Amino acid sequence: MTAGDNRARLMALYGTMCRIRAFEETALAAHRAGEIPGPLHVSIGQEAVPAGVCLNLRPDDRITSNHRGHGHALAKGAGVQGMMEELLGRAGGHCRGKGGSMHIADFSVGMLGANGVVAGGIPIAVGAAQGLRLLGSSAIACCFFGDGAINRGPFLEGLNWAALFRLPVLFVCEDNGVAAFTRAESVTAGPGVVARSEALGVPAVSVDGNDAAAVDAAAGRLVAEIRGGGGPRLLHATTFRLLGHTSTDPAAWRRPGEVDAAREKEPIARLRARLLAEGEAEATLDRIAAAAQAEMQAARAAALAAPWPDPAVAWEDVQDSGAVRGAL
């Protein structure tokens, strides 16, 4: 890779992270203004993981996500307007306003959906990978999940099945050290996700999940191995969630000074400092960040002006035996 190619990748990573951060900050503002019903699970501070991983994925690759999935969807190419309208419950949302934040999906770019069930996306990704194999496709599946998911049954079942059939799937554990309000070390026995993965025959790599370039490089190697027929791989990315569990959680349970210390290592500022040190113009980086904010503000305004779903379509997309509707 030439120096120019490397700089282009760094700038792409920076742009994607700025867009993710701007989307979530805008969504938080909309929630606080009463425009979005229900709490949001944002990933502010974790942007390097989806940006670095998805930069190595093709449009026909599939991803599954968890309840904190805005960044995954954006990094995979999901439309911003459809995402914002989904959060605001509008008819033009990717799920027609029915799914909301925790169930955003955009099949047109291979985003098979966020999931409110911890570890729920793992077997979906494995099934997608097996389907791709049966179709003779060279595409792969990628599954994002948190450290809390490794203590759930689908983690064992999914990795076991993927290893047994050497399926083309990349498992990505976003390890922010806490599941909701619970410290991972207080509920996770043994040496952790890498050891569990390798015990099931899935090679694993750990990376600093706040270093976007490192995530990009590690994901690139693993994706190449998977596409080459090497079977499943796992990427363990350590990161930090700067805000609370949800948009209504002030995170008073955090240790004193913990968040301030983490902000010094947060991924956007970290990559910005690297780009500046390598000679990138500060004005250019400022324009990228400002453009991301403007894009998301425009999407919010358009979503607020968009129509609500027609009540007549409420039962569409819902499995209906006939008995339930008649009883209402």
C-alpha positions as semicolon CSV with decimal commas, in nm:
position;residue;x (nm);y (nm);z (nm)
1;M;0,000;0,000;0,000
2;T;0,137;0,340;-0,097
3;A;0,151;0,636;0,140
4;G;-0,131;0,795;-0,058
5;D;-0,347;0,485;-0,029
6;N;-0,285;0,472;0,345
7;R;-0,376;0,841;0,385
8;A;-0,696;0,783;0,186
9;R;-0,794;0,499;0,419
10;L;-0,726;0,710;0,725
11;M;-0,939;0,991;0,584
12;A;-1,217;0,744;0,503
13;L;-1,206;0,615;0,860
14;Y;-1,217;0,969;0,996
15;G;-1,513;1,060;0,779
16;T;-1,712;0,752;0,878
17;M;-1,646;0,805;1,248
18;C;-1,749;1,170;1,225
19;R;-2,074;1,068;1,056
20;I;-2,149;0,807;1,324
21;R;-2,076;1,053;1,605
22;A;-2,285;1,327;1,439
23;F;-2,577;1,091;1,380
24;E;-2,585;0,980;1,742
25;E;-2,544;1,329;1,883
26;T;-2,829;1,447;1,663
27;A;-3,043;1,151;1,765
28;L;-2,975;1,225;2,133
29;A;-3,082;1,586;2,081
30;A;-3,400;1,468;1,910
31;H;-3,472;1,230;2,198
32;R;-3,424;1,504;2,456
33;A;-3,662;1,724;2,256
34;G;-3,930;1,456;2,274
35;E;-3,912;1,374;1,904
36;I;-3,802;1,012;1,948
37;P;-4,014;0,777;2,158
38;G;-3,826;0,546;2,392
39;P;-3,460;0,546;2,494
40;L;-3,164;0,517;2,258
41;H;-2,856;0,297;2,295
42;V;-2,571;0,501;2,148
43;S;-2,213;0,395;2,082
44;I;-2,032;0,728;2,130
45;G;-1,667;0,640;2,189
46;Q;-1,683;0,311;1,999
47;E;-1,686;0,446;1,642
48;A;-1,351;0,300;1,538
49;V;-1,480;-0,058;1,544
50;P;-1,760;-0,034;1,287
51;A;-1,557;0,209;1,075
52;G;-1,247;-0,010;1,071
53;V;-1,431;-0,336;1,012
54;C;-1,679;-0,220;0,749
55;L;-1,409;-0,049;0,543
56;N;-1,300;-0,405;0,458
57;L;-1,644;-0,533;0,364
58;R;-1,805;-0,543;0,020
59;P;-2,156;-0,420;-0,058
60;D;-2,277;-0,780;-0,091
61;D;-2,134;-0,887;0,246
62;R;-2,391;-0,920;0,524
63;I;-2,374;-0,785;0,877
64;T;-2,580;-0,833;1,190
65;S;-2,578;-0,598;1,483
66;N;-2,688;-0,563;1,843
67;H;-2,903;-0,311;2,030
68;R;-2,626;-0,049;1,987
69;G;-2,621;-0,062;1,610
70;H;-2,641;0,288;1,459
71;G;-2,268;0,290;1,385
72;H;-2,272;-0,054;1,224
73;A;-2,558;0,043;0,994
74;L;-2,397;0,372;0,890
75;A;-2,054;0,217;0,834
76;K;-2,210;-0,052;0,613
77;G;-2,379;0,214;0,402
78;A;-2,735;0,231;0,534
79;G;-2,917;0,545;0,424
80;V;-2,909;0,824;0,682
81;Q;-3,255;0,955;0,600
82;G;-3,412;0,612;0,636
83;M;-3,236;0,564;0,969
84;M;-3,345;0,900;1,106
85;E;-3,703;0,847;0,996
86;E;-3,698;0,504;1,156
87;L;-3,592;0,653;1,489
88;L;-3,870;0,910;1,464
89;G;-4,127;0,645;1,370
90;R;-4,197;0,782;1,023
91;A;-4,327;0,590;0,724
92;G;-4,005;0,639;0,529
93;G;-3,792;0,459;0,786
94;H;-3,597;0,154;0,678
95;C;-3,848;-0,060;0,869
96;R;-4,141;0,172;0,789
97;G;-4,119;0,327;1,135
98;K;-4,205;-0,001;1,309
99;G;-3,865;-0,115;1,434
100;G;-3,707;0,192;1,585
101;S;-3,351;0,224;1,704
102;M;-3,292;-0,134;1,814
103;H;-3,420;-0,298;1,495
104;I;-3,279;-0,093;1,210
105;A;-3,217;-0,299;0,899
106;D;-3,127;-0,210;0,541
107;F;-3,113;-0,521;0,326
108;S;-3,008;-0,314;0,023
109;V;-2,659;-0,279;0,174
110;G;-2,649;-0,616;0,351
111;M;-2,744;-0,480;0,694
112;L;-2,963;-0,766;0,820
113;G;-3,068;-0,583;1,133
114;A;-2,992;-0,462;1,481
115;N;-3,124;-0,684;1,758
116;G;-3,255;-0,610;2,104
117;V;-3,171;-0,961;2,225
118;V;-2,818;-0,995;2,361
119;A;-2,628;-1,234;2,129
120;G;-2,934;-1,256;1,905
121;G;-2,740;-1,150;1,595
122;I;-2,483;-1,431;1,624
123;P;-2,697;-1,722;1,496
124;I;-2,848;-1,494;1,231
125;A;-2,501;-1,415;1,096
126;V;-2,405;-1,783;1,104
127;G;-2,722;-1,870;0,916
128;A;-2,649;-1,598;0,662
129;A;-2,296;-1,733;0,616
130;Q;-2,429;-2,083;0,558
131;G;-2,680;-1,944;0,310
132;L;-2,404;-1,762;0,123
133;R;-2,208;-2,087;0,110
134;L;-2,506;-2,274;-0,035
135;L;-2,556;-2,001;-0,296
136;G;-2,193;-2,029;-0,404
137;S;-2,131;-1,665;-0,317
138;S;-1,791;-1,527;-0,224
139;A;-1,954;-1,280;0,015
140;I;-1,909;-1,318;0,390
141;A;-2,115;-1,243;0,700
142;C;-1,998;-1,025;0,986
143;C;-2,152;-1,020;1,332
144;F;-2,109;-0,737;1,585
145;F;-2,180;-0,808;1,953
146;G;-2,073;-0,688;2,295
147;D;-1,874;-0,857;2,569
148;G;-2,196;-0,944;2,750
149;A;-2,293;-1,171;2,461
150;I;-2,008;-1,415;2,523
151;N;-2,190;-1,539;2,835
152;R;-2,501;-1,624;2,635
153;G;-2,579;-1,959;2,473
154;P;-2,592;-1,832;2,113
155;F;-2,221;-1,742;2,134
156;L;-2,123;-2,104;2,197
157;E;-2,377;-2,240;1,950
158;G;-2,290;-1,992;1,677
159;L;-1,913;-2,027;1,694
160;N;-1,939;-2,405;1,722
161;W;-2,155;-2,430;1,409
162;A;-1,940;-2,185;1,214
163;A;-1,621;-2,373;1,305
164;L;-1,772;-2,713;1,231
165;F;-1,869;-2,614;0,877
166;R;-1,586;-2,362;0,822
167;L;-1,835;-2,090;0,740
168;P;-1,735;-1,748;0,601
169;V;-1,819;-1,538;0,904
170;L;-1,629;-1,274;1,102
171;F;-1,730;-1,243;1,467
172;V;-1,655;-0,898;1,611
173;C;-1,667;-0,858;1,989
174;E;-1,687;-0,491;2,088
175;D;-1,552;-0,524;2,440
176;N;-1,631;-0,205;2,630
177;G;-1,591;-0,381;2,964
178;V;-1,949;-0,340;3,076
179;A;-2,283;-0,504;2,998
180;A;-2,551;-0,242;3,070
181;F;-2,437;-0,139;3,422
182;T;-2,244;-0,455;3,510
183;R;-1,866;-0,483;3,494
184;A;-1,760;-0,768;3,269
185;E;-1,499;-0,900;3,510
186;S;-1,766;-0,954;3,774
187;V;-1,970;-1,193;3,557
188;T;-1,720;-1,351;3,316
189;A;-1,509;-1,645;3,427
190;G;-1,182;-1,747;3,271
191;P;-0,950;-1,554;3,039
192;G;-1,228;-1,420;2,816
193;V;-1,354;-1,418;2,460
194;V;-1,029;-1,497;2,277
195;A;-0,969;-1,814;2,479
196;R;-1,332;-1,921;2,436
197;S;-1,317;-1,861;2,062
198;E;-0,993;-2,053;2,014
199;A;-1,123;-2,339;2,229
200;L;-1,399;-2,379;1,971
201;G;-1,151;-2,378;1,683
202;V;-1,208;-2,017;1,574
203;P;-0,878;-1,823;1,549
204;A;-0,900;-1,486;1,726
205;V;-0,709;-1,158;1,727
206;S;-0,722;-0,881;1,988
207;V;-0,687;-0,518;1,888
208;D;-0,710;-0,172;2,043
209;G;-1,065;-0,086;1,942
210;N;-1,001;0,288;1,985
211;D;-0,732;0,285;1,716
212;A;-0,922;0,296;1,386
213;A;-0,614;0,217;1,177
214;A;-0,534;-0,087;1,391
215;V;-0,892;-0,213;1,362
216;D;-0,879;-0,162;0,985
217;A;-0,554;-0,357;0,953
218;A;-0,664;-0,645;1,177
219;A;-1,005;-0,672;1,012
220;G;-0,844;-0,663;0,669
221;R;-0,622;-0,961;0,752
222;L;-0,909;-1,162;0,899
223;V;-1,148;-1,086;0,614
224;A;-0,882;-1,194;0,362
225;E;-0,835;-1,522;0,550
226;I;-1,209;-1,584;0,556
227;R;-1,251;-1,508;0,184
228;G;-0,958;-1,739;0,115
229;G;-1,151;-2,031;0,262
230;G;-0,993;-2,028;0,606
231;G;-1,322;-2,053;0,791
232;P;-1,452;-1,823;1,065
233;R;-1,243;-1,573;1,256
234;L;-1,301;-1,354;1,564
235;L;-1,187;-0,997;1,620
236;H;-1,175;-0,884;1,982
237;A;-1,174;-0,503;1,998
238;T;-1,136;-0,333;2,336
239;T;-1,309;0,003;2,351
240;F;-1,503;0,234;2,584
241;R;-1,860;0,365;2,584
242;L;-1,841;0,730;2,688
243;L;-2,208;0,768;2,776
244;G;-2,450;0,565;2,986
245;H;-2,628;0,246;2,891
246;T;-2,917;0,440;2,735
247;S;-3,003;0,801;2,658
248;T;-3,178;0,820;2,997
249;D;-2,883;0,688;3,199
250;P;-2,653;0,959;3,344
251;A;-2,389;0,690;3,415
252;A;-2,352;0,790;3,779
253;W;-2,235;0,434;3,840
254;R;-1,903;0,503;3,663
255;R;-1,589;0,524;3,877
256;P;-1,462;0,879;3,948
257;G;-1,244;1,003;3,664
258;E;-1,309;0,699;3,448
259;V;-1,484;0,880;3,164
260;D;-1,241;1,174;3,164
261;A;-0,950;0,934;3,128
262;A;-1,125;0,751;2,844
263;R;-1,196;1,075;2,657
264;E;-0,821;1,127;2,623
265;K;-0,806;0,808;2,415
266;E;-1,134;0,833;2,226
267;P;-1,100;0,729;1,860
268;I;-1,199;1,040;1,664
269;A;-0,967;1,276;1,850
270;R;-0,696;1,012;1,836
271;L;-0,714;0,972;1,458
272;R;-0,744;1,349;1,411
273;A;-0,420;1,397;1,605
274;R;-0,246;1,140;1,388
275;L;-0,366;1,301;1,065
276;L;-0,254;1,644;1,183
277;A;0,086;1,504;1,277
278;E;0,116;1,354;0,928
279;G;0,049;1,689;0,766
280;E;-0,326;1,691;0,702
281;A;-0,473;2,041;0,712
282;E;-0,678;2,119;1,020
283;A;-0,930;2,306;0,804
284;T;-0,991;1,992;0,599
285;L;-1,066;1,784;0,906
286;D;-1,290;2,060;1,042
287;R;-1,486;2,063;0,715
288;I;-1,538;1,687;0,732
289;A;-1,673;1,707;1,087
290;A;-1,892;2,008;1,006
291;A;-2,032;1,839;0,695
292;A;-2,127;1,536;0,902
293;Q;-2,312;1,752;1,153
294;A;-2,492;1,940;0,875
295;E;-2,592;1,614;0,707
296;M;-2,749;1,479;1,024
297;Q;-2,926;1,803;1,112
298;A;-3,079;1,808;0,765
299;A;-3,189;1,446;0,807
300;R;-3,352;1,530;1,140
301;A;-3,541;1,825;0,991
302;A;-3,657;1,616;0,696
303;A;-3,766;1,333;0,925
304;L;-3,971;1,571;1,139
305;A;-4,151;1,685;0,825
306;A;-4,202;1,331;0,693
307;P;-4,542;1,158;0,714
308;W;-4,640;0,917;0,988
309;P;-4,728;0,560;0,886
310;D;-5,085;0,496;0,777
311;P;-5,262;0,304;1,058
312;A;-5,399;0,074;0,787
313;V;-5,052;-0,084;0,743
314;A;-5,008;-0,166;1,113
315;W;-5,064;-0,537;1,060
316;E;-4,844;-0,567;0,752
317;D;-4,506;-0,733;0,810
318;V;-4,656;-0,914;1,111
319;Q;-4,724;-1,287;1,115
320;D;-5,100;-1,324;1,157
321;S;-5,294;-1,647;1,197
322;G;-5,623;-1,458;1,188
323;A;-5,712;-1,529;1,550
324;V;-5,525;-1,238;1,705
325;R;-5,672;-0,969;1,485
326;G;-6,023;-1,097;1,538
327;A;-5,979;-1,085;1,914
328;L;-5,887;-0,715;1,918
